[in-house]
Amino acid sequence: MQEAERTAHEPIVPGRSYGFFTDTSLCIGCKACEVACKEWNELPAEDGGLTGESYDNTSALGATTWRHVTFVEKIGGPGGRVTEMAPFQSNWLMASDVCKHCANAPCLEVCPTGAIFRTEFDTVVVQGDICNGCGYCVPACPFGVVELSKVDGKAHKCTLCYDRMKGGFEPACAKACPTESIQFGEVDALTARAVARLDRLHALGQPDAYLYGVPGGPGATGGLRRLNAFFLLLDRPEVYGLPARPSRGAERIAPGFGEGLLAMAGFAIAALVALRKR
């Protein structure tokens, strides 16, 4: 067991915020989470075997891959730095990626049909029977999580096992993880657990470890506030394929939209002045 007990036996209560804490320092790359996710959600296996991108058969998150284990081979120390202590050192970074279930999700904001909704557990789910396949959610996601299926043309992503949660069970990926790298529970409790784990790693000589997606840290930027699925990382976000400063579309267009309104107001005033002079 880790510093705290698992949350599997704690009741799952509607009205509270639930999510994942993924501790990449404990990930062994077994892909049990990928298999459990595909089995429970009846997602098809990937065709063609290994992709040629390291020891990977799924490559990235997508319409049929809702958990993806990233393998990153590192040469030298943290950040790929070659030092006297690690001139030719080779090691692996492994991390199980997933939808972040953002506290204010950009995909939900742009959905025109209401197919994407926030559940009673503060998670974000796509309703396939309402999705019209417009694809607005795809570019809106700053993490590249959402994808349109080539089979039904609709958007698909992790549901944080909404059906299991309604039955009082933890998500399949967290249940299957043998090292507790993936931990499920209330976000506030997970955050406290993550901070304690981070302090322990620092004390054990891992000064580069940090939390990605918690308020005030990398990942929780650009108006996202908080990721309900957050991570403990050992290297820069980009190394894991994560953006250092993800942002919402609303945050990006707001300044330009305001300037446009001011310009239009200026033109209107100029037109009124010109009419009065006639």
N, C-alpha and C positions, 0 to 999 in steps of 0.2 A: 504494500500500500504506500501511497505518497503521503504528503504532509497532512492531507485531510481525507475524510471518508468519501467514497463515491456517492453520487446523488441518485443512483439507480433506485434506492429504496425510499427516497423522499417523495411525497405526493406531488403531482404536477397540477398546479392550481390555476385555473383561468383567471386572467386579469393581472398576471405577473409576467415579467419579461424573461424569456428563456433563450439560450443560445449555446454556442460552443466555445471552449477554450482549447486551442490546439497548441500543445507544447512540443515544438519541433525538436527539442533536445532529447525527447524520448522516442521519437519516431524511428523505427527500424526498417521502414520501407517494405513491410510484408504485404501491403495492399489488401489486408483483411477488410478494411473499411470500404474499399472500392467494391469488393465482391459482395459484402453484406448489403451495400446500397443497391447494387444491381439486382440482387436476388429479391430483396424486399419490394422494390419498386417495379420489378419485372422489366428491367431495362435490358436491351440486347447487348451481347458481348461485342467487343471490337473485332473487326475482321483484319486479317493480314499479319497477326503476331506482333513482334516488336517493331517500333516505328523507326528505329535507327537513331533515335534521340536518347542516348544513354539506355538504361534498363527500363524502358517505358513502353507500354502497349496502348496507352490512351492519349498521350500527348498533351491534352488540355481539357478543361471543363467544357461541357457542351450539352446538347439536347439529350444525349443518352449516357453522359458521364457526369454525375452530380457530385462525386468525390474523385479527386485526382491526386495521386501521390507524385510529387516532384522529386526527381533525383538530380542533384547538382554535384559534380565532381570538382573538388577544390585542390589547387596546387599551391602550396605555401600556407601561410597563416591566414587569419581573418581578412576578407577582402582580397584574397589572392596574393597577399604580400609575401615575398620571399625574404626571409631573414636568416641570420646565422643559426637561430634555433630551429628553423624549419626551411632549409634551403631547397629540398626536394620532397617535402612532405605532401602526401596525397591523402585526402579525406573526403567523406561524403556528407552533404547536407540533404536531409530528407524532410519533406513537409507535405501533409495531407491538406490540399486546398478544397474550398467549398464556397458556396454562396455566403455572403457576409450578413445577410438579413439586416441591412442598414437601418438604423434608428429612424432616419427619414430617407426612405429608399427612392432614388431617382427613377427606377423602372416603374414604380407604383405611381409616381407623380405624372408621368407622361402617358400612361395607359388610357386610351380614350373610351374603352368599353367597360372599365371596372373589373376586367378579368383578373388583375393583380390586386390583391387585398391584404390587409394586415389582420392576422388572426387574433383570437383572444389570448394567445401566448406571446404576442408582440413579434411574431415571425411573419415573413412575407411569402405568399403562395400565389401561383398562377392557376386560375381555373380554366382548364382546357376547353370546357363546353361553352365558355363565353369569349375566349380569345379569338380574334378574327384574323390573326396572322399579319397585322400591319407592320410589325417589326420595330415600332418606335422604342420599345424597351431595350433593344439590342445595343444601339449606340449610347443610350442613356446610362447604362451600367458602366461605371468607371473601372470595373474589374474584369470586364469581358466575360461575365458569367452566363448571361442569358443567350440562348441560341434558338433559332427557328428550326424545327424538325424537318428533315427532307421527306418524311413520311406523311405527316398530317399538316405541315406548314404552320404549325402553332408554336408558341414560345414554351420552353421547358427549362426547369432548373430545380435545384434542391428545395424540398418543402420542409426541411428539418423534421421529416417524418411526422407530418401533421396528423396523419391517421393514427400512428402509434401514440402520439402524445395525448390525443383525445381518449385513448384507452388506458392512459396512465403509464405508458411504457416509454423508456428513453429511445432516442433514434437508433437505428440499426447499426450505423457506423461506430457510434460511441460504445454500443453494447459489444461489438466484435473486436474493438481495439485491445490487443493483448498487453500493451505497455501503459495504457491510460494516457497516451499522447493526446487522444481526443477525449475531452471531458465535457459532459452535458450538465446543465443546471440553470439556476437563476443567474442572470448576468451579474448582478451585484456580488453574489457569493463567489462566482467564478473569478471576478476581477480581484477580489480579496485573496483568493487562492493563488492567482497568477502573480500578484505582487509578492506574496510570501515565497513562491517558487523562484522568482527573479532575484530576490534578496539572497536566497540560498545559493543560486548559481554564481552570483557575484562573490559571495564569500568563498566559494570553491575554486575561484580563479577563472571565471568566465565573464570578464568585464564588458565584453561586446554584446552580451545578451540584452534584449530589450523587448518591450511589449508593443505590438503593432495593432492599432485599432481601438485602443482605449482613449478616453477623453484626454486631450492635451498632448497626445503622442503621435508618432507617424501613423498614417492611415486614417486617422480621424481628423481630416482637414477638409477644406472646401465646402463647409456647411454640412458635412456628414454627421458631425457630432460624436457618433459612437457606432462601432460595428458590433452587432450582437453575436457575431462569430469572429473572434479575435485570436491573435497568435503571439507566441513567444518565439522570436527569431534570433539567430546567432550571426547574421550578416545583414548587409543592406537589403531593403525590400526588393530592389531590382534583381538581385541574385535569385530570388524565389519567384520572379515573374510578377511581383506586386508593385503597384505604383507608389512612389514615395509620398506624393501629394495628390491623392484622388480628389476629384471635385464633381459636384452636381452641375448639370446643365443649367439649372436655374441660377446658380451662382455665377456661371460664366457669362450668361446673356444679360443679367440684371444691369450691369454698368452701361452696356451699349443700348439697352432698351430705354434706360433713363435719359441718356444723351439724345436718343431719337425723339423722345417725347418733348424734351426741351427745344430741339431744333424745330419740330412741328409747331410748337407754341410760338416760337419766334417768327416763323413764316406767317402764321395766322395773324399775329399782331401787326406785322409789316403790311399784310394785305389790307387789314382794317384801316391802318393809317393812310395807305394809298387811296382807298375808296373815299375816305373823308376829305381828302385834299381835292377831289374832283368836283 
